[in-house]
Amino acid sequence: MRGAGTLPWRDGYGDGVPLTGSVAVTLVAALLVVVGLVGILVPVLPGPVLILAGIAVWAVPRNDVVGWTVLGIAVALVAAGAVLK
């Protein structure tokens, strides 16, 4: 909810973190996910762990239903993949 004194680049994400901070977190998360996807093809890298780490880096600072739901689904998929492997 935007108040009268809220600056335009502050959207409530991260409780007052400037947009540049949230962009940096998103870029780190995306990099981890991309490296994790490469890790699925290259056995040296722990692909699923890096993907979960990237999703967690994105989801935890959000601290909302969307973030926790995406993280929960990702954890369930990785766990199911490990069990079925």
Jmol script that loads the backbone (N, CA, C; Angstrom):
load data "model"
ATOM      1  N   MET A   1       0.839  -1.170   0.000  1.00  0.00           N
ATOM      2  CA  MET A   1       0.000   0.000   0.000  1.00  0.00           C
ATOM      3  C   MET A   1       0.884   1.234   0.000  1.00  0.00           C
ATOM      4  N   ARG A   2       0.677   2.102  -0.917  1.00  0.00           N
ATOM      5  CA  ARG A   2       1.536   3.262  -1.091  1.00  0.00           C
ATOM      6  C   ARG A   2       0.992   4.429  -0.274  1.00  0.00           C
ATOM      7  N   GLY A   3       1.838   4.967   0.594  1.00  0.00           N
ATOM      8  CA  GLY A   3       1.435   6.094   1.410  1.00  0.00           C
ATOM      9  C   GLY A   3       1.743   7.412   0.727  1.00  0.00           C
ATOM     10  N   ALA A   4       1.362   8.496   1.369  1.00  0.00           N
ATOM     11  CA  ALA A   4       1.549   9.814   0.773  1.00  0.00           C
ATOM     12  C   ALA A   4       3.028  10.155   0.628  1.00  0.00           C
ATOM     13  N   GLY A   5       3.857   9.703   1.557  1.00  0.00           N
ATOM     14  CA  GLY A   5       5.270  10.043   1.510  1.00  0.00           C
ATOM     15  C   GLY A   5       6.140   8.974   0.880  1.00  0.00           C
ATOM     16  N   THR A   6       5.554   7.992   0.223  1.00  0.00           N
ATOM     17  CA  THR A   6       6.314   6.898  -0.366  1.00  0.00           C
ATOM     18  C   THR A   6       6.989   7.369  -1.651  1.00  0.00           C
ATOM     19  N   LEU A   7       8.251   7.046  -1.773  1.00  0.00           N
ATOM     20  CA  LEU A   7       8.982   7.400  -2.983  1.00  0.00           C
ATOM     21  C   LEU A   7       8.593   6.464  -4.118  1.00  0.00           C
ATOM     22  N   PRO A   8       8.625   6.933  -5.363  1.00  0.00           N
ATOM     23  CA  PRO A   8       8.143   6.111  -6.478  1.00  0.00           C
ATOM     24  C   PRO A   8       8.937   4.832  -6.702  1.00  0.00           C
ATOM     25  N   TRP A   9      10.230   4.782  -6.343  1.00  0.00           N
ATOM     26  CA  TRP A   9      11.006   3.573  -6.580  1.00  0.00           C
ATOM     27  C   TRP A   9      10.912   2.593  -5.426  1.00  0.00           C
ATOM     28  N   ARG A  10      10.155   2.922  -4.417  1.00  0.00           N
ATOM     29  CA  ARG A  10       9.973   2.004  -3.293  1.00  0.00           C
ATOM     30  C   ARG A  10       8.589   1.392  -3.401  1.00  0.00           C
ATOM     31  N   ASP A  11       8.553   0.092  -3.606  1.00  0.00           N
ATOM     32  CA  ASP A  11       7.270  -0.571  -3.833  1.00  0.00           C
ATOM     33  C   ASP A  11       6.854  -1.474  -2.678  1.00  0.00           C
ATOM     34  N   GLY A  12       7.519  -1.368  -1.543  1.00  0.00           N
ATOM     35  CA  GLY A  12       7.179  -2.219  -0.412  1.00  0.00           C
ATOM     36  C   GLY A  12       7.951  -3.519  -0.403  1.00  0.00           C
ATOM     37  N   TYR A  13       8.600  -3.854  -1.504  1.00  0.00           N
ATOM     38  CA  TYR A  13       9.378  -5.082  -1.601  1.00  0.00           C
ATOM     39  C   TYR A  13      10.638  -4.910  -0.787  1.00  0.00           C
ATOM     40  N   GLY A  14      10.801  -5.678   0.250  1.00  0.00           N
ATOM     41  CA  GLY A  14      11.977  -5.594   1.094  1.00  0.00           C
ATOM     42  C   GLY A  14      11.913  -4.473   2.113  1.00  0.00           C
ATOM     43  N   ASP A  15      10.736  -3.941   2.370  1.00  0.00           N
ATOM     44  CA  ASP A  15      10.539  -2.897   3.372  1.00  0.00           C
ATOM     45  C   ASP A  15      11.470  -1.708   3.186  1.00  0.00           C
ATOM     46  N   GLY A  16      11.366  -1.054   2.065  1.00  0.00           N
ATOM     47  CA  GLY A  16      12.112   0.174   1.852  1.00  0.00           C
ATOM     48  C   GLY A  16      13.434  -0.001   1.151  1.00  0.00           C
ATOM     49  N   VAL A  17      13.740  -1.168   0.643  1.00  0.00           N
ATOM     50  CA  VAL A  17      14.968  -1.358  -0.114  1.00  0.00           C
ATOM     51  C   VAL A  17      14.789  -0.686  -1.462  1.00  0.00           C
ATOM     52  N   PRO A  18      15.746   0.146  -1.885  1.00  0.00           N
ATOM     53  CA  PRO A  18      15.603   0.770  -3.199  1.00  0.00           C
ATOM     54  C   PRO A  18      15.517  -0.288  -4.295  1.00  0.00           C
ATOM     55  N   LEU A  19      14.965   0.086  -5.411  1.00  0.00           N
ATOM     56  CA  LEU A  19      14.778  -0.827  -6.523  1.00  0.00           C
ATOM     57  C   LEU A  19      16.089  -1.481  -6.932  1.00  0.00           C
ATOM     58  N   THR A  20      17.190  -0.774  -6.823  1.00  0.00           N
ATOM     59  CA  THR A  20      18.478  -1.345  -7.213  1.00  0.00           C
ATOM     60  C   THR A  20      18.830  -2.547  -6.350  1.00  0.00           C
ATOM     61  N   GLY A  21      18.435  -2.552  -5.084  1.00  0.00           N
ATOM     62  CA  GLY A  21      18.697  -3.694  -4.216  1.00  0.00           C
ATOM     63  C   GLY A  21      17.900  -4.913  -4.632  1.00  0.00           C
ATOM     64  N   SER A  22      16.637  -4.712  -4.960  1.00  0.00           N
ATOM     65  CA  SER A  22      15.811  -5.839  -5.375  1.00  0.00           C
ATOM     66  C   SER A  22      16.245  -6.356  -6.739  1.00  0.00           C
ATOM     67  N   VAL A  23      16.730  -5.470  -7.591  1.00  0.00           N
ATOM     68  CA  VAL A  23      17.238  -5.903  -8.892  1.00  0.00           C
ATOM     69  C   VAL A  23      18.480  -6.750  -8.701  1.00  0.00           C
ATOM     70  N   ALA A  24      19.363  -6.352  -7.795  1.00  0.00           N
ATOM     71  CA  ALA A  24      20.576  -7.124  -7.537  1.00  0.00           C
ATOM     72  C   ALA A  24      20.231  -8.514  -7.010  1.00  0.00           C
ATOM     73  N   VAL A  25      19.274  -8.603  -6.104  1.00  0.00           N
ATOM     74  CA  VAL A  25      18.852  -9.902  -5.566  1.00  0.00           C
ATOM     75  C   VAL A  25      18.269 -10.762  -6.678  1.00  0.00           C
ATOM     76  N   THR A  26      17.458 -10.164  -7.533  1.00  0.00           N
ATOM     77  CA  THR A  26      16.860 -10.906  -8.637  1.00  0.00           C
ATOM     78  C   THR A  26      17.926 -11.396  -9.609  1.00  0.00           C
ATOM     79  N   LEU A  27      18.927 -10.578  -9.886  1.00  0.00           N
ATOM     80  CA  LEU A  27      19.997 -10.992 -10.790  1.00  0.00           C
ATOM     81  C   LEU A  27      20.827 -12.128 -10.203  1.00  0.00           C
ATOM     82  N   VAL A  28      21.128 -12.068  -8.915  1.00  0.00           N
ATOM     83  CA  VAL A  28      21.861 -13.160  -8.258  1.00  0.00           C
ATOM     84  C   VAL A  28      21.032 -14.434  -8.301  1.00  0.00           C
ATOM     85  N   ALA A  29      19.745 -14.322  -8.020  1.00  0.00           N
ATOM     86  CA  ALA A  29      18.865 -15.493  -8.063  1.00  0.00           C
ATOM     87  C   ALA A  29      18.816 -16.085  -9.467  1.00  0.00           C
ATOM     88  N   ALA A  30      18.691 -15.226 -10.474  1.00  0.00           N
ATOM     89  CA  ALA A  30      18.645 -15.713 -11.856  1.00  0.00           C
ATOM     90  C   ALA A  30      19.952 -16.389 -12.246  1.00  0.00           C
ATOM     91  N   LEU A  31      21.070 -15.831 -11.823  1.00  0.00           N
ATOM     92  CA  LEU A  31      22.374 -16.429 -12.118  1.00  0.00           C
ATOM     93  C   LEU A  31      22.491 -17.809 -11.486  1.00  0.00           C
ATOM     94  N   LEU A  32      22.042 -17.949 -10.244  1.00  0.00           N
ATOM     95  CA  LEU A  32      22.076 -19.256  -9.586  1.00  0.00           C
ATOM     96  C   LEU A  32      21.192 -20.271 -10.315  1.00  0.00           C
ATOM     97  N   VAL A  33      20.032 -19.843 -10.756  1.00  0.00           N
ATOM     98  CA  VAL A  33      19.132 -20.753 -11.475  1.00  0.00           C
ATOM     99  C   VAL A  33      19.754 -21.169 -12.808  1.00  0.00           C
ATOM    100  N   VAL A  34      20.342 -20.233 -13.532  1.00  0.00           N
ATOM    101  CA  VAL A  34      20.963 -20.565 -14.821  1.00  0.00           C
ATOM    102  C   VAL A  34      22.139 -21.513 -14.626  1.00  0.00           C
ATOM    103  N   VAL A  35      22.987 -21.243 -13.648  1.00  0.00           N
ATOM    104  CA  VAL A  35      24.113 -22.144 -13.374  1.00  0.00           C
ATOM    105  C   VAL A  35      23.583 -23.504 -12.928  1.00  0.00           C
ATOM    106  N   GLY A  36      22.501 -23.517 -12.170  1.00  0.00           N
ATOM    107  CA  GLY A  36      21.887 -24.783 -11.764  1.00  0.00           C
ATOM    108  C   GLY A  36      21.358 -25.566 -12.947  1.00  0.00           C
ATOM    109  N   LEU A  37      20.767 -24.873 -13.907  1.00  0.00           N
ATOM    110  CA  LEU A  37      20.288 -25.557 -15.112  1.00  0.00           C
ATOM    111  C   LEU A  37      21.452 -26.148 -15.900  1.00  0.00           C
ATOM    112  N   VAL A  38      22.562 -25.421 -15.961  1.00  0.00           N
ATOM    113  CA  VAL A  38      23.762 -25.975 -16.597  1.00  0.00           C
ATOM    114  C   VAL A  38      24.252 -27.175 -15.793  1.00  0.00           C
ATOM    115  N   GLY A  39      24.136 -27.094 -14.474  1.00  0.00           N
ATOM    116  CA  GLY A  39      24.563 -28.184 -13.605  1.00  0.00           C
ATOM    117  C   GLY A  39      23.770 -29.466 -13.791  1.00  0.00           C
ATOM    118  N   ILE A  40      22.567 -29.354 -14.308  1.00  0.00           N
ATOM    119  CA  ILE A  40      21.790 -30.564 -14.601  1.00  0.00           C
ATOM    120  C   ILE A  40      22.424 -31.314 -15.761  1.00  0.00           C
ATOM    121  N   LEU A  41      22.995 -30.577 -16.695  1.00  0.00           N
ATOM    122  CA  LEU A  41      23.648 -31.198 -17.847  1.00  0.00           C
ATOM    123  C   LEU A  41      25.103 -31.568 -17.583  1.00  0.00           C
ATOM    124  N   VAL A  42      25.779 -30.792 -16.746  1.00  0.00           N
ATOM    125  CA  VAL A  42      27.189 -31.028 -16.417  1.00  0.00           C
ATOM    126  C   VAL A  42      27.247 -31.632 -15.010  1.00  0.00           C
ATOM    127  N   PRO A  43      27.629 -32.895 -14.897  1.00  0.00           N
ATOM    128  CA  PRO A  43      27.549 -33.579 -13.603  1.00  0.00           C
ATOM    129  C   PRO A  43      28.447 -33.009 -12.501  1.00  0.00           C
ATOM    130  N   VAL A  44      29.369 -32.126 -12.836  1.00  0.00           N
ATOM    131  CA  VAL A  44      30.276 -31.574 -11.823  1.00  0.00           C
ATOM    132  C   VAL A  44      29.549 -30.591 -10.902  1.00  0.00           C
ATOM    133  N   LEU A  45      28.564 -29.872 -11.445  1.00  0.00           N
ATOM    134  CA  LEU A  45      27.837 -28.871 -10.672  1.00  0.00           C
ATOM    135  C   LEU A  45      26.577 -29.475 -10.040  1.00  0.00           C
ATOM    136  N   PRO A  46      26.275 -29.096  -8.805  1.00  0.00           N
ATOM    137  CA  PRO A  46      25.049 -29.596  -8.158  1.00  0.00           C
ATOM    138  C   PRO A  46      23.818 -28.824  -8.638  1.00  0.00           C
ATOM    139  N   GLY A  47      23.277 -29.207  -9.772  1.00  0.00           N
ATOM    140  CA  GLY A  47      22.194 -28.470 -10.414  1.00  0.00           C
ATOM    141  C   GLY A  47      20.985 -28.184  -9.555  1.00  0.00           C
ATOM    142  N   PRO A  48      20.318 -29.213  -9.024  1.00  0.00           N
ATOM    143  CA  PRO A  48      19.103 -28.951  -8.238  1.00  0.00           C
ATOM    144  C   PRO A  48      19.356 -28.082  -6.999  1.00  0.00           C
ATOM    145  N   VAL A  49      20.498 -28.260  -6.375  1.00  0.00           N
ATOM    146  CA  VAL A  49      20.812 -27.458  -5.182  1.00  0.00           C
ATOM    147  C   VAL A  49      20.969 -25.991  -5.555  1.00  0.00           C
ATOM    148  N   LEU A  50      21.655 -25.722  -6.671  1.00  0.00           N
ATOM    149  CA  LEU A  50      21.834 -24.339  -7.110  1.00  0.00           C
ATOM    150  C   LEU A  50      20.510 -23.711  -7.535  1.00  0.00           C
ATOM    151  N   ILE A  51      19.661 -24.483  -8.174  1.00  0.00           N
ATOM    152  CA  ILE A  51      18.355 -23.962  -8.563  1.00  0.00           C
ATOM    153  C   ILE A  51      17.529 -23.618  -7.324  1.00  0.00           C
ATOM    154  N   LEU A  52      17.521 -24.510  -6.344  1.00  0.00           N
ATOM    155  CA  LEU A  52      16.790 -24.216  -5.099  1.00  0.00           C
ATOM    156  C   LEU A  52      17.380 -23.002  -4.387  1.00  0.00           C
ATOM    157  N   ALA A  53      18.698 -22.886  -4.392  1.00  0.00           N
ATOM    158  CA  ALA A  53      19.331 -21.725  -3.760  1.00  0.00           C
ATOM    159  C   ALA A  53      18.904 -20.439  -4.458  1.00  0.00           C
ATOM    160  N   GLY A  54      18.867 -20.466  -5.790  1.00  0.00           N
ATOM    161  CA  GLY A  54      18.439 -19.283  -6.532  1.00  0.00           C
ATOM    162  C   GLY A  54      17.001 -18.913  -6.239  1.00  0.00           C
ATOM    163  N   ILE A  55      16.134 -19.903  -6.192  1.00  0.00           N
ATOM    164  CA  ILE A  55      14.729 -19.626  -5.889  1.00  0.00           C
ATOM    165  C   ILE A  55      14.584 -19.121  -4.458  1.00  0.00           C
ATOM    166  N   ALA A  56      15.360 -19.669  -3.543  1.00  0.00           N
ATOM    167  CA  ALA A  56      15.304 -19.207  -2.147  1.00  0.00           C
ATOM    168  C   ALA A  56      15.810 -17.774  -2.023  1.00  0.00           C
ATOM    169  N   VAL A  57      16.880 -17.437  -2.752  1.00  0.00           N
ATOM    170  CA  VAL A  57      17.403 -16.066  -2.724  1.00  0.00           C
ATOM    171  C   VAL A  57      16.348 -15.086  -3.225  1.00  0.00           C
ATOM    172  N   TRP A  58      15.537 -15.522  -4.173  1.00  0.00           N
ATOM    173  CA  TRP A  58      14.474 -14.669  -4.691  1.00  0.00           C
ATOM    174  C   TRP A  58      13.269 -14.649  -3.748  1.00  0.00           C
ATOM    175  N   ALA A  59      12.903 -15.799  -3.180  1.00  0.00           N
ATOM    176  CA  ALA A  59      11.646 -15.927  -2.438  1.00  0.00           C
ATOM    177  C   ALA A  59      11.716 -15.383  -1.012  1.00  0.00           C
ATOM    178  N   VAL A  60      12.800 -15.629  -0.315  1.00  0.00           N
ATOM    179  CA  VAL A  60      12.860 -15.271   1.111  1.00  0.00           C
ATOM    180  C   VAL A  60      12.746 -13.760   1.335  1.00  0.00           C
ATOM    181  N   PRO A  61      13.471 -12.922   0.600  1.00  0.00           N
ATOM    182  CA  PRO A  61      13.291 -11.477   0.834  1.00  0.00           C
ATOM    183  C   PRO A  61      11.890 -10.965   0.484  1.00  0.00           C
ATOM    184  N   ARG A  62      11.215 -11.642  -0.450  1.00  0.00           N
ATOM    185  CA  ARG A  62       9.842 -11.234  -0.797  1.00  0.00           C
ATOM    186  C   ARG A  62       8.927 -11.403   0.403  1.00  0.00           C
ATOM    187  N   ASN A  63       9.069 -12.540   1.082  1.00  0.00           N
ATOM    188  CA  ASN A  63       8.279 -12.820   2.279  1.00  0.00           C
ATOM    189  C   ASN A  63       6.778 -12.638   2.026  1.00  0.00           C
ATOM    190  N   ASP A  64       6.316 -13.201   0.905  1.00  0.00           N
ATOM    191  CA  ASP A  64       4.891 -13.152   0.616  1.00  0.00           C
ATOM    192  C   ASP A  64       4.421 -14.518   0.135  1.00  0.00           C
ATOM    193  N   VAL A  65       3.142 -14.636  -0.117  1.00  0.00           N
ATOM    194  CA  VAL A  65       2.548 -15.918  -0.493  1.00  0.00           C
ATOM    195  C   VAL A  65       3.146 -16.446  -1.799  1.00  0.00           C
ATOM    196  N   VAL A  66       3.362 -15.575  -2.754  1.00  0.00           N
ATOM    197  CA  VAL A  66       3.903 -16.009  -4.042  1.00  0.00           C
ATOM    198  C   VAL A  66       5.293 -16.604  -3.877  1.00  0.00           C
ATOM    199  N   GLY A  67       6.156 -15.902  -3.156  1.00  0.00           N
ATOM    200  CA  GLY A  67       7.517 -16.389  -2.947  1.00  0.00           C
ATOM    201  C   GLY A  67       7.555 -17.731  -2.236  1.00  0.00           C
ATOM    202  N   TRP A  68       6.796 -17.844  -1.160  1.00  0.00           N
ATOM    203  CA  TRP A  68       6.808 -19.095  -0.389  1.00  0.00           C
ATOM    204  C   TRP A  68       6.165 -20.235  -1.174  1.00  0.00           C
ATOM    205  N   THR A  69       5.147 -19.934  -1.965  1.00  0.00           N
ATOM    206  CA  THR A  69       4.511 -20.979  -2.776  1.00  0.00           C
ATOM    207  C   THR A  69       5.466 -21.494  -3.845  1.00  0.00           C
ATOM    208  N   VAL A  70       6.141 -20.592  -4.539  1.00  0.00           N
ATOM    209  CA  VAL A  70       7.100 -21.002  -5.571  1.00  0.00           C
ATOM    210  C   VAL A  70       8.227 -21.815  -4.943  1.00  0.00           C
ATOM    211  N   LEU A  71       8.730 -21.377  -3.802  1.00  0.00           N
ATOM    212  CA  LEU A  71       9.800 -22.114  -3.127  1.00  0.00           C
ATOM    213  C   LEU A  71       9.316 -23.490  -2.683  1.00  0.00           C
ATOM    214  N   GLY A  72       8.118 -23.562  -2.148  1.00  0.00           N
ATOM    215  CA  GLY A  72       7.572 -24.853  -1.714  1.00  0.00           C
ATOM    216  C   GLY A  72       7.404 -25.828  -2.872  1.00  0.00           C
ATOM    217  N   ILE A  73       6.909 -25.330  -3.999  1.00  0.00           N
ATOM    218  CA  ILE A  73       6.747 -26.193  -5.174  1.00  0.00           C
ATOM    219  C   ILE A  73       8.108 -26.662  -5.678  1.00  0.00           C
ATOM    220  N   ALA A  74       9.087 -25.757  -5.691  1.00  0.00           N
ATOM    221  CA  ALA A  74      10.431 -26.134  -6.149  1.00  0.00           C
ATOM    222  C   ALA A  74      11.045 -27.190  -5.246  1.00  0.00           C
ATOM    223  N   VAL A  75      10.901 -27.026  -3.933  1.00  0.00           N
ATOM    224  CA  VAL A  75      11.438 -28.020  -2.990  1.00  0.00           C
ATOM    225  C   VAL A  75      10.753 -29.366  -3.202  1.00  0.00           C
ATOM    226  N   ALA A  76       9.436 -29.341  -3.397  1.00  0.00           N
ATOM    227  CA  ALA A  76       8.699 -30.596  -3.617  1.00  0.00           C
ATOM    228  C   ALA A  76       9.150 -31.286  -4.904  1.00  0.00           C
ATOM    229  N   LEU A  77       9.361 -30.520  -5.968  1.00  0.00           N
ATOM    230  CA  LEU A  77       9.812 -31.113  -7.232  1.00  0.00           C
ATOM    231  C   LEU A  77      11.215 -31.697  -7.121  1.00  0.00           C
ATOM    232  N   VAL A  78      12.106 -30.980  -6.454  1.00  0.00           N
ATOM    233  CA  VAL A  78      13.475 -31.491  -6.283  1.00  0.00           C
ATOM    234  C   VAL A  78      13.465 -32.741  -5.393  1.00  0.00           C
ATOM    235  N   ALA A  79      12.670 -32.724  -4.328  1.00  0.00           N
ATOM    236  CA  ALA A  79      12.579 -33.895  -3.453  1.00  0.00           C
ATOM    237  C   ALA A  79      11.995 -35.084  -4.199  1.00  0.00           C
ATOM    238  N   ALA A  80      10.949 -34.847  -4.998  1.00  0.00           N
ATOM    239  CA  ALA A  80      10.344 -35.943  -5.776  1.00  0.00           C
ATOM    240  C   ALA A  80      11.347 -36.490  -6.789  1.00  0.00           C
ATOM    241  N   GLY A  81      12.111 -35.599  -7.413  1.00  0.00           N
ATOM    242  CA  GLY A  81      13.134 -36.039  -8.357  1.00  0.00           C
ATOM    243  C   GLY A  81      14.216 -36.855  -7.697  1.00  0.00           C
ATOM    244  N   ALA A  82      14.603 -36.479  -6.486  1.00  0.00           N
ATOM    245  CA  ALA A  82      15.630 -37.239  -5.766  1.00  0.00           C
ATOM    246  C   ALA A  82      15.119 -38.609  -5.360  1.00  0.00           C
ATOM    247  N   VAL A  83      13.863 -38.689  -4.955  1.00  0.00           N
ATOM    248  CA  VAL A  83      13.283 -39.979  -4.549  1.00  0.00           C
ATOM    249  C   VAL A  83      13.122 -40.900  -5.764  1.00  0.00           C
ATOM    250  N   LEU A  84      12.669 -40.356  -6.871  1.00  0.00           N
ATOM    251  CA  LEU A  84      12.434 -41.153  -8.069  1.00  0.00           C
ATOM    252  C   LEU A  84      13.725 -41.531  -8.797  1.00  0.00           C
ATOM    253  N   LYS A  85      14.793 -40.847  -8.503  1.00  0.00           N
ATOM    254  CA  LYS A  85      16.069 -41.107  -9.165  1.00  0.00           C
ATOM    255  C   LYS A  85      16.622 -42.401  -8.757  1.00  0.00           C
TER     256      LYS A  85
END
end "model"
wireframe off; spacefill off
backbone 0.3
color backbone group
